[in-house]
Amino acid sequence: MGIVRHPKDFLAGVLFVAVGIAAIVIAANYPLGTAARMGPGYFPRILGILLIVLGSALALRALRLQGSPLPSWPMRPTIVTLGSVVVFGAIVDFAGLALSTIVLIVLASAASPEFRFKEAIISGIALAALAVGVFIVGLKLQLPIWPVIR
């Protein structure tokens, strides 16, 4: 990256452009509509265009401004956090939303060097109650709250 003086801004700009292109490609088959009567493809396309413009400006700016090099990527927290989300998705159908959310929060909290089990359990219980309130009570999703005994 010889001509890139600010790698963090450059990579952020490239990421914005990539997400903007993906939004436009995904929304390509949706009807656009008009500004007065927006179709389902209107918002993703406009958002995609805005992301491409913003990302391009950020990437071009990174060629002029001086910035610090990218720090090393911490792999353990990334793997633990992503793994906890995968575990949540795998167990939510039979363990229930409440227990799965508690497991998710405790496992994801273990990615931090400041992990405390008691605090993770308390946070998990509070967030499980919030998840049940929002998704089961509020949105009426058909998920079991507690483990299903078959």
CYANA upper distance limits for C-alpha pairs under 8 A (distance plus 0.5 A):
  1 MET  CA      5 ARG  CA      8.46
  1 MET  CA      7 PRO  CA      8.31
  3 ILE  CA     63 LEU  CA      6.81
  4 VAL  CA     10 PHE  CA      7.68
  4 VAL  CA     62 ALA  CA      6.75
  4 VAL  CA     63 LEU  CA      5.33
  4 VAL  CA     64 ARG  CA      8.35
  5 ARG  CA     62 ALA  CA      6.47
  5 ARG  CA     63 LEU  CA      5.92
  5 ARG  CA     64 ARG  CA      7.10
  5 ARG  CA     65 LEU  CA      6.59
  5 ARG  CA     66 GLN  CA      5.43
  5 ARG  CA     67 GLY  CA      6.44
  6 HIS  CA     10 PHE  CA      6.75
  6 HIS  CA     62 ALA  CA      5.25
  6 HIS  CA     63 LEU  CA      7.18
  6 HIS  CA     64 ARG  CA      8.44
  6 HIS  CA     65 LEU  CA      6.70
  6 HIS  CA     66 GLN  CA      5.84
  6 HIS  CA     67 GLY  CA      4.64
  6 HIS  CA     68 SER  CA      6.90
  6 HIS  CA     69 PRO  CA      7.59
  7 PRO  CA     11 LEU  CA      6.56
  7 PRO  CA     62 ALA  CA      7.36
  7 PRO  CA     67 GLY  CA      7.50
  7 PRO  CA     68 SER  CA      7.93
  7 PRO  CA     69 PRO  CA      6.64
  7 PRO  CA     70 LEU  CA      6.87
  8 LYS  CA     12 ALA  CA      6.70
  8 LYS  CA     67 GLY  CA      8.14
  8 LYS  CA     68 SER  CA      8.30
  8 LYS  CA     69 PRO  CA      7.77
  8 LYS  CA     70 LEU  CA      6.61
  9 ASP  CA     13 GLY  CA      6.55
  9 ASP  CA     58 LEU  CA      6.62
  9 ASP  CA     59 ALA  CA      6.72
  9 ASP  CA     61 ARG  CA      8.29
  9 ASP  CA     62 ALA  CA      6.05
 10 PHE  CA     14 VAL  CA      6.75
 10 PHE  CA     58 LEU  CA      7.00
 10 PHE  CA     59 ALA  CA      4.80
 10 PHE  CA     60 LEU  CA      7.96
 10 PHE  CA     61 ARG  CA      8.34
 10 PHE  CA     62 ALA  CA      5.72
 10 PHE  CA     63 LEU  CA      8.11
 11 LEU  CA     15 LEU  CA      6.59
 11 LEU  CA     59 ALA  CA      7.74
 12 ALA  CA     16 PHE  CA      6.71
 12 ALA  CA     55 GLY  CA      7.61
 12 ALA  CA     58 LEU  CA      7.94
 12 ALA  CA     59 ALA  CA      7.93
 13 GLY  CA     17 VAL  CA      6.73
 13 GLY  CA     54 LEU  CA      7.75
 13 GLY  CA     55 GLY  CA      4.31
 13 GLY  CA     56 SER  CA      6.45
 13 GLY  CA     57 ALA  CA      7.85
 13 GLY  CA     58 LEU  CA      5.48
 13 GLY  CA     59 ALA  CA      5.14
 14 VAL  CA     18 ALA  CA      6.65
 14 VAL  CA     55 GLY  CA      6.59
 14 VAL  CA     56 SER  CA      7.84
 14 VAL  CA     59 ALA  CA      7.04
 15 LEU  CA     19 VAL  CA      6.68
 15 LEU  CA     55 GLY  CA      7.75
 16 PHE  CA     20 GLY  CA      6.54
 16 PHE  CA     51 LEU  CA      5.99
 16 PHE  CA     52 ILE  CA      6.75
 16 PHE  CA     54 LEU  CA      7.75
 16 PHE  CA     55 GLY  CA      5.27
 17 VAL  CA     21 ILE  CA      6.64
 17 VAL  CA     51 LEU  CA      6.48
 17 VAL  CA     52 ILE  CA      4.82
 17 VAL  CA     53 VAL  CA      8.08
 17 VAL  CA     54 LEU  CA      8.31
 17 VAL  CA     55 GLY  CA      5.56
 17 VAL  CA     56 SER  CA      7.17
 18 ALA  CA     22 ALA  CA      6.65
 18 ALA  CA     52 ILE  CA      8.13
 19 VAL  CA     23 ALA  CA      6.64
 19 VAL  CA     48 GLY  CA      7.64
 19 VAL  CA     51 LEU  CA      7.76
 19 VAL  CA     52 ILE  CA      8.48
 20 GLY  CA     24 ILE  CA      6.84
 20 GLY  CA     47 LEU  CA      7.51
 20 GLY  CA     48 GLY  CA      4.24
 20 GLY  CA     49 ILE  CA      6.69
 20 GLY  CA     50 LEU  CA      7.92
 20 GLY  CA     51 LEU  CA      5.46
 20 GLY  CA     52 ILE  CA      5.74
 21 ILE  CA     25 VAL  CA      6.62
 21 ILE  CA     48 GLY  CA      6.63
 21 ILE  CA     49 ILE  CA      8.32
 21 ILE  CA     52 ILE  CA      7.55
 22 ALA  CA     26 ILE  CA      6.50
 22 ALA  CA     48 GLY  CA      8.07
 23 ALA  CA     27 ALA  CA      6.55
 23 ALA  CA     44 PRO  CA      6.21
 23 ALA  CA     45 ARG  CA      6.98
 23 ALA  CA     47 LEU  CA      8.11
 23 ALA  CA     48 GLY  CA      5.78
 24 ILE  CA     28 ALA  CA      6.44
 24 ILE  CA     44 PRO  CA      6.92
 24 ILE  CA     45 ARG  CA      5.46
 24 ILE  CA     48 GLY  CA      6.02
 24 ILE  CA     49 ILE  CA      8.08
 27 ALA  CA     41 GLY  CA      5.71
 27 ALA  CA     44 PRO  CA      6.66
 27 ALA  CA     45 ARG  CA      6.99
 28 ALA  CA     41 GLY  CA      7.59
 28 ALA  CA     45 ARG  CA      8.46
 29 ASN  CA     41 GLY  CA      8.13
 30 TYR  CA     39 GLY  CA      7.99
 30 TYR  CA     40 PRO  CA      6.43
 30 TYR  CA     41 GLY  CA      5.11
 31 PRO  CA     39 GLY  CA      5.97
 31 PRO  CA     40 PRO  CA      6.65
 31 PRO  CA     41 GLY  CA      5.85
 31 PRO  CA     42 TYR  CA      8.00
 32 LEU  CA     38 MET  CA      7.07
 32 LEU  CA     39 GLY  CA      5.37
 32 LEU  CA     40 PRO  CA      7.01
 32 LEU  CA     41 GLY  CA      5.19
 32 LEU  CA     42 TYR  CA      5.24
 33 GLY  CA     37 ARG  CA      6.31
 33 GLY  CA     38 MET  CA      5.22
 33 GLY  CA     39 GLY  CA      4.93
 33 GLY  CA     40 PRO  CA      8.35
 33 GLY  CA     41 GLY  CA      8.15
 33 GLY  CA     42 TYR  CA      7.13
 34 THR  CA     38 MET  CA      5.61
 34 THR  CA     39 GLY  CA      7.66
 34 THR  CA     42 TYR  CA      8.27
 38 MET  CA     42 TYR  CA      6.25
 38 MET  CA     43 PHE  CA      8.33
 40 PRO  CA     44 PRO  CA      8.38
 41 GLY  CA     45 ARG  CA      6.66
 42 TYR  CA     46 ILE  CA      6.69
 43 PHE  CA     47 LEU  CA      6.40
 44 PRO  CA     48 GLY  CA      6.36
 45 ARG  CA     49 ILE  CA      6.62
 46 ILE  CA     50 LEU  CA      6.68
 47 LEU  CA     51 LEU  CA      6.60
 48 GLY  CA     52 ILE  CA      6.68
 49 ILE  CA     53 VAL  CA      6.74
 50 LEU  CA     54 LEU  CA      6.55
 51 LEU  CA     55 GLY  CA      6.30
 52 ILE  CA     56 SER  CA      6.43
 53 VAL  CA     57 ALA  CA      6.70
 54 LEU  CA     58 LEU  CA      6.66
 55 GLY  CA     59 ALA  CA      6.54
 56 SER  CA     60 LEU  CA      6.53
 57 ALA  CA     61 ARG  CA      6.48
 58 LEU  CA     62 ALA  CA      6.73
 59 ALA  CA     63 LEU  CA      7.36
 60 LEU  CA     64 ARG  CA      7.72
 61 ARG  CA     65 LEU  CA      6.83
 62 ALA  CA     66 GLN  CA      7.94
 62 ALA  CA     67 GLY  CA      8.47
 74 PRO  CA     78 THR  CA      7.27
 75 MET  CA     79 ILE  CA      6.56
 76 ARG  CA     80 VAL  CA      6.53
 76 ARG  CA    111 ALA  CA      7.38
 77 PRO  CA     81 THR  CA      6.42
 77 PRO  CA    111 ALA  CA      4.99
 77 PRO  CA    112 SER  CA      7.26
 78 THR  CA     82 LEU  CA      6.60
 78 THR  CA    111 ALA  CA      8.20
 79 ILE  CA     83 GLY  CA      6.32
 80 VAL  CA     84 SER  CA      6.61
 80 VAL  CA    107 LEU  CA      7.69
 80 VAL  CA    108 ALA  CA      6.78
 80 VAL  CA    110 ALA  CA      7.95
 80 VAL  CA    111 ALA  CA      6.15
 81 THR  CA     85 VAL  CA      7.04
 81 THR  CA    107 LEU  CA      7.80
 81 THR  CA    108 ALA  CA      5.27
 81 THR  CA    109 SER  CA      8.46
 81 THR  CA    111 ALA  CA      6.93
 82 LEU  CA     86 VAL  CA      6.87
 83 GLY  CA     87 VAL  CA      6.64
 84 SER  CA     88 PHE  CA      6.64
 84 SER  CA    103 VAL  CA      8.33
 84 SER  CA    104 LEU  CA      5.85
 84 SER  CA    105 ILE  CA      8.43
 84 SER  CA    107 LEU  CA      6.05
 84 SER  CA    108 ALA  CA      6.15
 85 VAL  CA     89 GLY  CA      6.78
 85 VAL  CA    104 LEU  CA      6.92
 85 VAL  CA    108 ALA  CA      8.46
 86 VAL  CA     90 ALA  CA      6.66
 87 VAL  CA     91 ILE  CA      6.68
 87 VAL  CA    104 LEU  CA      7.82
 88 PHE  CA     92 VAL  CA      6.25
 88 PHE  CA    100 SER  CA      6.05
 88 PHE  CA    101 THR  CA      7.47
 88 PHE  CA    103 VAL  CA      7.72
 88 PHE  CA    104 LEU  CA      6.21
 89 GLY  CA     93 ASP  CA      8.44
 91 ILE  CA     95 ALA  CA      6.02
 91 ILE  CA     96 GLY  CA      8.08
 91 ILE  CA    100 SER  CA      6.95
 92 VAL  CA     96 GLY  CA      5.60
 92 VAL  CA     97 LEU  CA      6.10
 92 VAL  CA    100 SER  CA      5.90
 93 ASP  CA     97 LEU  CA      8.22
 93 ASP  CA    143 LEU  CA      7.41
 93 ASP  CA    144 PRO  CA      7.41
 94 PHE  CA    144 PRO  CA      8.10
 94 PHE  CA    147 PRO  CA      6.02
 94 PHE  CA    148 VAL  CA      5.75
 95 ALA  CA     99 LEU  CA      6.65
 95 ALA  CA    100 SER  CA      6.60
 95 ALA  CA    144 PRO  CA      8.35
 95 ALA  CA    146 TRP  CA      6.66
 95 ALA  CA    147 PRO  CA      4.47
 95 ALA  CA    148 VAL  CA      6.83
 96 GLY  CA    100 SER  CA      6.51
 96 GLY  CA    143 LEU  CA      7.42
 96 GLY  CA    144 PRO  CA      5.26
 96 GLY  CA    145 ILE  CA      5.07
 96 GLY  CA    146 TRP  CA      4.72
 96 GLY  CA    147 PRO  CA      5.20
 96 GLY  CA    148 VAL  CA      7.40
 97 LEU  CA    101 THR  CA      6.43
 97 LEU  CA    128 ALA  CA      7.74
 97 LEU  CA    131 ALA  CA      8.09
 97 LEU  CA    132 VAL  CA      7.41
 97 LEU  CA    143 LEU  CA      7.24
 97 LEU  CA    144 PRO  CA      6.70
 97 LEU  CA    145 ILE  CA      5.34
 97 LEU  CA    146 TRP  CA      7.02
 98 ALA  CA    102 ILE  CA      6.92
 98 ALA  CA    125 ILE  CA      8.25
 98 ALA  CA    128 ALA  CA      5.37
 98 ALA  CA    129 ALA  CA      7.47
 98 ALA  CA    131 ALA  CA      8.01
 98 ALA  CA    132 VAL  CA      7.19
 98 ALA  CA    145 ILE  CA      6.04
 98 ALA  CA    146 TRP  CA      6.68
 99 LEU  CA    103 VAL  CA      6.74
 99 LEU  CA    128 ALA  CA      7.93
 99 LEU  CA    145 ILE  CA      8.35
 99 LEU  CA    146 TRP  CA      7.11
 99 LEU  CA    147 PRO  CA      7.99
100 SER  CA    104 LEU  CA      6.56
101 THR  CA    105 ILE  CA      6.67
101 THR  CA    124 GLY  CA      6.94
101 THR  CA    125 ILE  CA      8.47
101 THR  CA    127 LEU  CA      7.66
101 THR  CA    128 ALA  CA      5.83
101 THR  CA    131 ALA  CA      8.28
102 ILE  CA    106 VAL  CA      6.67
102 ILE  CA    121 ILE  CA      7.27
102 ILE  CA    123 SER  CA      8.47
102 ILE  CA    124 GLY  CA      4.72
102 ILE  CA    125 ILE  CA      6.45
102 ILE  CA    127 LEU  CA      8.08
102 ILE  CA    128 ALA  CA      6.65
103 VAL  CA    107 LEU  CA      6.52
103 VAL  CA    124 GLY  CA      7.89
104 LEU  CA    108 ALA  CA      6.45
104 LEU  CA    124 GLY  CA      8.22
105 ILE  CA    109 SER  CA      6.38
105 ILE  CA    120 ALA  CA      7.00
105 ILE  CA    121 ILE  CA      8.17
105 ILE  CA    123 SER  CA      7.71
105 ILE  CA    124 GLY  CA      5.69
106 VAL  CA    110 ALA  CA      6.88
106 VAL  CA    117 PHE  CA      7.69
106 VAL  CA    120 ALA  CA      5.65
106 VAL  CA    121 ILE  CA      6.80
106 VAL  CA    124 GLY  CA      7.10
107 LEU  CA    111 ALA  CA      7.81
108 ALA  CA    112 SER  CA      8.48
109 SER  CA    115 PHE  CA      6.46
109 SER  CA    120 ALA  CA      6.84
110 ALA  CA    115 PHE  CA      5.94
111 ALA  CA    115 PHE  CA      7.88
115 PHE  CA    120 ALA  CA      8.04
116 ARG  CA    120 ALA  CA      6.69
117 PHE  CA    121 ILE  CA      6.68
118 LYS  CA    122 ILE  CA      6.82
119 GLU  CA    123 SER  CA      6.58
120 ALA  CA    124 GLY  CA      6.39
121 ILE  CA    125 ILE  CA      6.62
122 ILE  CA    126 ALA  CA      6.76
123 SER  CA    127 LEU  CA      6.53
124 GLY  CA    128 ALA  CA      6.35
125 ILE  CA    129 ALA  CA      6.70
126 ALA  CA    130 LEU  CA      6.84
127 LEU  CA    131 ALA  CA      6.48
128 ALA  CA    132 VAL  CA      6.61
129 ALA  CA    133 GLY  CA      6.60
130 LEU  CA    134 VAL  CA      6.58
131 ALA  CA    135 PHE  CA      6.23
131 ALA  CA    136 ILE  CA      8.06
132 VAL  CA    136 ILE  CA      5.55
132 VAL  CA    137 VAL  CA      7.01
132 VAL  CA    145 ILE  CA      7.51
133 GLY  CA    137 VAL  CA      5.49
133 GLY  CA    138 GLY  CA      6.55
134 VAL  CA    138 GLY  CA      5.24
134 VAL  CA    139 LEU  CA      6.73
135 PHE  CA    139 LEU  CA      5.40
135 PHE  CA    140 LYS  CA      6.68
135 PHE  CA    141 LEU  CA      6.24
136 ILE  CA    140 LYS  CA      5.18
136 ILE  CA    141 LEU  CA      5.60
136 ILE  CA    142 GLN  CA      7.54
136 ILE  CA    143 LEU  CA      7.48
136 ILE  CA    145 ILE  CA      8.29
137 VAL  CA    141 LEU  CA      8.36
144 PRO  CA    148 VAL  CA      7.56
